[in-house]
Amino acid sequence: MSTNAADIVDKVVSSSLDPVMERMAAIEERLGKLRARAMATMNGERQELKAAHKQLAECDGELNQLHECNGDLGLKVQMLEQELKEARRSREANTNSAPIVAVFPKAADLLNQLKARRKKSEADLADVETLLEILDSQS
């Protein structure tokens, strides 16, 4: 009878534990699938992260090149501005030191202008030519 009682207890316990064990097996199976999906997702995200890091490094390198180029261009601009200042100073110095040459009209034209302004002027062409020679010799 003790064997029978043990068998009965074993059956009762077994019948009570069977649904729990089945539920635990289902949960473990589901947990395994979730782990596999999580690992696949993490692996995919790791790959995306590596690709993003690689792209970031490339962009960083390109940005450094652009900074160097910008610095070079800034230096060129400064050099050109300095050159322009020197050219302006040189032009100004040349303008200030260049002699001013007066260009007078022809004697006959000048006499006609004089007669037009001063009707009673008694100057003649020889007088105007002499005046122009005097002015020309002084400049």
Backbone as JSON, one array per atom type, in Angstrom:
{
  "sequence": "MSTNAADIVDKVVSSSLDPVMERMAAIEERLGKLRARAMATMNGERQELKAAHKQLAECDGELNQLHECNGDLGLKVQMLEQELKEARRSREANTNSAPIVAVFPKAADLLNQLKARRKKSEADLADVETLLEILDSQS",
  "N": [[0.79, -1.16, 0.0], [1.94, 1.19, 0.66], [3.45, 1.57, -1.51], [1.52, 1.94, -3.34], [0.38, 4.26, -2.32], [2.5, 5.97, -2.63], [2.69, 5.89, -5.35], [0.28, 7.09, -6.03], [0.54, 9.6, -4.89], [2.68, 10.4, -6.38], [1.51, 10.45, -8.92], [-0.41, 12.43, -8.55], [1.15, 14.64, -7.9], [2.68, 14.71, -10.21], [0.69, 15.13, -12.14], [-0.1, 17.63, -11.35], [2.21, 19.05, -11.69], [2.82, 18.77, -14.39], [1.35, 20.64, -16.14], [2.62, 22.98, -15.27], [5.28, 22.48, -15.88], [5.08, 22.22, -18.65], [4.3, 24.82, -19.26], [6.58, 26.2, -18.37], [8.44, 25.16, -20.18], [7.42, 26.22, -22.56], [7.72, 28.93, -22.0], [10.52, 29.06, -21.76], [11.23, 28.36, -24.36], [10.1, 30.5, -25.77], [11.57, 32.56, -24.61], [14.13, 31.86, -25.54], [13.78, 32.34, -28.29], [13.3, 35.08, -28.2], [15.76, 35.94, -27.19], [17.39, 35.22, -29.34], [16.35, 36.91, -31.34], [16.92, 39.35, -30.16], [19.71, 39.26, -30.11], [20.23, 39.17, -32.87], [19.2, 41.65, -33.59], [20.87, 43.31, -32.07], [23.33, 42.67, -33.26], [22.86, 43.65, -35.83], [22.52, 46.35, -35.22], [25.04, 46.87, -34.21], [26.53, 46.62, -36.53], [25.45, 48.75, -37.98], [26.25, 50.8, -36.31], [29.05, 50.6, -36.54], [29.29, 51.24, -39.25], [28.32, 53.86, -39.15], [30.29, 55.02, -37.52], [32.47, 54.77, -39.2], [31.66, 56.37, -41.35], [31.51, 58.79, -40.0], [34.2, 59.16, -39.34], [35.25, 59.5, -41.9], [33.93, 61.86, -42.66], [35.0, 63.54, -40.75], [37.68, 63.58, -41.5], [37.41, 64.79, -44.01], [36.39, 67.25, -43.2], [38.6, 68.25, -41.8], [40.36, 68.56, -43.94], [39.0, 70.55, -45.34], [39.15, 72.61, -43.47], [41.91, 73.07, -43.51], [42.2, 73.88, -46.17], [40.61, 76.16, -46.11], [42.11, 77.69, -44.34], [44.42, 78.03, -45.9], [43.31, 79.51, -48.0], [42.53, 81.77, -46.62], [45.01, 82.78, -45.9], [46.02, 83.33, -48.45], [44.24, 85.34, -49.19], [44.93, 87.34, -47.34], [47.55, 87.82, -48.2], [47.05, 88.79, -50.78], [45.57, 91.08, -50.16], [47.56, 92.57, -48.89], [49.32, 92.88, -51.03], [47.69, 94.43, -52.67], [47.45, 96.77, -51.12], [50.12, 97.62, -51.18], [50.41, 98.06, -53.93], [48.59, 100.14, -54.27], [49.79, 102.11, -52.67], [52.17, 102.44, -54.07], [51.2, 103.31, -56.54], [50.05, 105.7, -55.74], [52.34, 107.05, -54.86], [53.7, 107.22, -57.26], [51.93, 108.82, -58.69], [52.02, 111.16, -57.21], [54.68, 111.91, -57.56], [54.98, 112.25, -60.26], [55.56, 114.53, -62.93], [53.49, 117.31, -63.71], [52.13, 117.94, -66.73], [51.23, 120.51, -68.72], [48.86, 120.88, -71.22], [48.41, 122.92, -73.81], [46.03, 124.68, -75.82], [46.05, 125.16, -79.42], [47.68, 128.03, -80.74], [46.15, 129.71, -82.44], [43.52, 128.87, -81.87], [43.37, 129.59, -79.19], [43.64, 132.37, -79.41], [41.27, 132.96, -80.77], [39.41, 132.24, -78.76], [40.05, 134.14, -76.85], [39.38, 136.53, -78.21], [36.68, 136.08, -78.43], [35.82, 136.33, -75.82], [36.83, 138.76, -74.96], [36.13, 141.32, -76.65], [37.37, 143.7, -77.42], [40.06, 143.2, -77.33], [43.47, 143.66, -78.15], [45.36, 141.85, -78.76], [47.39, 139.82, -80.86], [48.05, 137.01, -83.08], [50.78, 136.45, -82.87], [51.36, 137.48, -80.36], [49.95, 135.68, -78.71], [51.23, 133.28, -79.35], [53.75, 133.82, -78.29], [53.14, 134.08, -75.58], [52.36, 131.42, -75.07], [54.79, 130.06, -75.51], [56.27, 131.1, -73.41], [54.87, 130.09, -71.18], [55.2, 127.34, -71.67], [57.96, 127.05, -71.39], [58.29, 127.42, -68.69], [57.14, 125.26, -67.45]],
  "CA": [[0.0, 0.0, 0.0], [2.8, 2.34, 0.67], [3.86, 1.76, -2.88], [0.36, 2.51, -3.99], [0.24, 5.62, -1.86], [3.57, 6.73, -3.26], [2.32, 6.02, -6.76], [-0.83, 8.02, -6.12], [1.12, 10.92, -4.61], [3.52, 10.7, -7.55], [0.61, 10.8, -10.02], [-1.05, 13.71, -8.23], [2.2, 15.66, -8.04], [3.05, 14.74, -11.62], [-0.39, 15.76, -12.89], [-0.09, 19.04, -10.99], [3.44, 19.68, -12.21], [2.87, 18.7, -15.86], [1.03, 21.92, -16.78], [3.64, 23.97, -14.9], [6.46, 22.14, -16.66], [4.79, 22.59, -20.05], [4.31, 26.29, -19.32], [7.98, 26.6, -18.25], [9.09, 24.83, -21.45], [6.95, 27.21, -23.53], [8.37, 30.2, -21.67], [11.94, 28.94, -22.12], [11.32, 28.39, -25.83], [9.84, 31.89, -26.16], [12.73, 33.31, -24.15], [15.21, 31.55, -26.48], [13.49, 33.06, -29.54], [13.51, 36.5, -27.93], [17.21, 36.15, -27.1], [17.93, 35.14, -30.71], [15.98, 38.15, -32.03], [17.67, 40.44, -29.55], [21.1, 39.14, -30.59], [20.24, 39.57, -34.28], [18.99, 43.1, -33.61], [22.1, 43.93, -31.57], [24.36, 42.52, -34.29], [22.53, 44.61, -36.88], [22.8, 47.69, -34.72], [26.5, 47.0, -34.14], [27.0, 46.88, -37.9], [25.07, 50.12, -38.31], [27.11, 51.68, -35.52], [30.37, 50.58, -37.17], [29.17, 52.01, -40.49], [28.19, 55.27, -38.77], [31.61, 55.47, -37.06], [33.33, 54.88, -40.4], [31.22, 57.56, -42.07], [31.9, 59.93, -39.17], [35.65, 59.34, -39.5], [35.46, 60.06, -43.24], [33.49, 63.26, -42.62], [35.97, 64.26, -39.92], [38.85, 63.79, -42.36], [37.05, 65.79, -45.03], [36.29, 68.53, -42.51], [39.97, 68.7, -41.55], [40.9, 69.05, -45.22], [38.35, 71.82, -45.63], [39.74, 73.61, -42.57], [43.25, 73.4, -44.04], [41.99, 74.65, -47.41], [40.1, 77.47, -45.69], [43.25, 78.42, -43.79], [45.26, 78.42, -47.02], [42.64, 80.58, -48.72], [42.61, 82.97, -45.78], [46.38, 83.29, -46.04], [46.12, 83.93, -49.79], [43.49, 86.61, -49.17], [45.76, 88.31, -46.63], [48.68, 88.18, -49.06], [46.54, 89.63, -51.87], [45.24, 92.39, -49.58], [48.83, 93.26, -48.68], [49.79, 93.26, -52.36], [46.84, 95.54, -53.14], [47.85, 97.97, -50.38], [51.41, 98.06, -51.7], [50.19, 98.6, -55.28], [47.94, 101.45, -54.13], [50.81, 103.05, -52.18], [53.11, 102.67, -55.18], [50.5, 104.14, -57.53], [49.92, 107.03, -55.15], [53.67, 107.66, -54.88], [53.99, 107.56, -58.66], [51.07, 109.94, -59.09], [52.51, 112.36, -56.54], [56.0, 112.31, -58.04], [54.97, 112.48, -61.71], [55.4, 115.94, -63.25], [52.24, 117.65, -64.37], [52.43, 118.58, -68.01], [50.06, 121.23, -69.21], [48.68, 120.83, -72.68], [47.7, 124.13, -74.19], [45.45, 124.61, -77.18], [46.83, 125.82, -80.47], [47.69, 129.49, -80.56], [45.02, 130.32, -83.17], [42.3, 128.58, -81.11], [43.43, 130.4, -77.99], [43.36, 133.74, -79.82], [39.82, 133.04, -81.05], [38.7, 132.23, -77.49], [40.3, 135.45, -76.24], [38.59, 137.52, -78.93], [35.27, 135.83, -78.14], [35.53, 136.8, -74.46], [37.17, 140.19, -74.85], [35.97, 141.81, -78.02], [38.25, 144.83, -77.71], [41.45, 142.82, -77.1], [44.32, 144.01, -79.28], [46.39, 140.81, -78.9], [47.36, 139.14, -82.15], [48.51, 135.63, -83.06], [52.17, 136.45, -82.42], [51.33, 137.66, -78.9], [49.48, 134.44, -78.1], [52.31, 132.29, -79.51], [54.79, 134.19, -77.34], [52.65, 133.67, -74.26], [52.43, 129.94, -74.98], [56.2, 129.69, -75.37], [56.68, 131.45, -72.03], [54.26, 129.08, -70.3], [55.82, 126.03, -71.96], [59.32, 127.01, -70.87], [58.22, 127.41, -67.23], [56.65, 124.0, -66.91]],
  "C": [[0.85, 1.25, 0.0], [3.29, 2.62, -0.75], [2.72, 2.4, -3.64], [0.18, 3.97, -3.59], [1.3, 6.5, -2.5], [3.26, 6.94, -4.72], [1.23, 7.06, -6.93], [-0.3, 9.45, -5.9], [1.94, 11.36, -5.81], [2.65, 11.13, -8.71], [-0.01, 12.17, -9.79], [-0.03, 14.84, -8.43], [2.54, 15.82, -9.5], [1.96, 15.44, -12.43], [-0.47, 17.25, -12.57], [1.11, 19.75, -11.6], [3.49, 19.69, -13.74], [2.48, 20.02, -16.51], [2.08, 23.01, -16.47], [4.89, 23.74, -15.74], [6.27, 22.5, -18.13], [4.85, 24.11, -20.22], [5.75, 26.8, -19.22], [8.73, 26.32, -19.55], [8.7, 25.84, -22.52], [7.62, 28.56, -23.28], [9.84, 30.16, -22.04], [12.14, 29.0, -23.63], [11.12, 29.83, -26.34], [11.02, 32.78, -25.79], [13.93, 33.08, -25.08], [15.03, 32.3, -27.8], [13.73, 34.56, -29.35], [15.0, 36.84, -27.83], [17.83, 36.17, -28.5], [17.6, 36.42, -31.48], [16.75, 39.34, -31.49], [19.12, 40.43, -30.03], [21.19, 39.59, -32.05], [20.1, 41.08, -34.4], [20.26, 43.82, -33.15], [23.22, 43.83, -32.59], [24.13, 43.5, -35.43], [22.86, 46.02, -36.46], [24.3, 47.92, -34.57], [27.07, 47.32, -35.51], [26.67, 48.31, -38.32], [25.95, 51.12, -37.57], [28.52, 51.74, -36.11], [30.36, 51.41, -38.45], [29.08, 53.51, -40.19], [29.53, 55.82, -38.29], [32.54, 55.67, -38.26], [32.97, 56.15, -41.17], [31.62, 58.82, -41.31], [33.39, 60.21, -39.31], [35.96, 59.96, -40.86], [35.08, 61.54, -43.27], [34.47, 64.11, -41.82], [37.23, 64.57, -40.74], [38.59, 64.86, -43.4], [36.96, 67.18, -44.41], [37.68, 69.1, -42.21], [40.6, 69.25, -42.82], [40.3, 70.4, -45.57], [38.88, 72.93, -44.73], [41.12, 74.04, -43.07], [43.12, 74.27, -45.28], [41.52, 76.06, -47.07], [41.24, 78.32, -45.13], [44.17, 78.91, -44.9], [44.63, 79.58, -47.79], [42.67, 81.88, -47.92], [43.98, 83.62, -45.88], [46.56, 83.96, -47.4], [45.41, 85.27, -49.84], [44.31, 87.68, -48.46], [46.93, 88.77, -47.49], [48.21, 89.1, -50.19], [46.15, 91.01, -51.36], [46.51, 93.21, -49.36], [49.4, 93.75, -50.01], [49.02, 94.46, -52.89], [47.21, 96.83, -52.43], [49.16, 98.53, -50.93], [51.26, 98.67, -53.09], [49.54, 99.98, -55.21], [48.94, 102.5, -53.65], [51.78, 103.42, -53.31], [52.48, 103.59, -56.23], [50.38, 105.57, -57.02], [51.26, 107.76, -55.17], [54.03, 108.09, -56.29], [53.18, 108.75, -59.12], [51.58, 111.23, -58.48], [53.84, 112.83, -57.09], [56.03, 112.6, -59.54], [54.78, 113.97, -61.99], [54.09, 116.17, -63.99], [52.6, 118.43, -65.63], [51.14, 119.23, -68.51], [50.03, 121.15, -70.73], [47.81, 122.04, -73.04], [47.11, 123.98, -75.58], [46.35, 125.33, -78.18], [46.66, 127.33, -80.31], [46.5, 130.15, -81.24], [43.72, 130.08, -82.42], [42.23, 129.44, -79.86], [43.12, 131.87, -78.31], [41.87, 133.92, -80.11], [39.01, 133.05, -79.76], [38.85, 133.57, -76.78], [39.43, 136.51, -76.9], [37.09, 137.33, -78.65], [34.91, 136.37, -76.76], [35.78, 138.3, -74.31], [37.23, 140.77, -76.25], [36.99, 142.9, -78.37], [39.73, 144.49, -77.51], [42.26, 143.1, -78.35], [45.44, 142.98, -79.48], [46.25, 140.18, -80.27], [47.96, 137.74, -81.99], [49.95, 135.54, -82.55], [52.23, 136.62, -80.9], [50.94, 136.35, -78.2], [50.56, 133.37, -78.2], [53.43, 132.57, -78.52], [54.39, 133.8, -75.93], [52.74, 132.16, -74.08], [53.86, 129.45, -74.83], [56.69, 129.97, -73.96], [56.14, 130.4, -71.05], [54.92, 127.72, -70.47], [57.23, 125.94, -71.37], [59.33, 126.97, -69.33], [57.77, 126.06, -66.67], [57.62, 122.87, -67.04]]
}
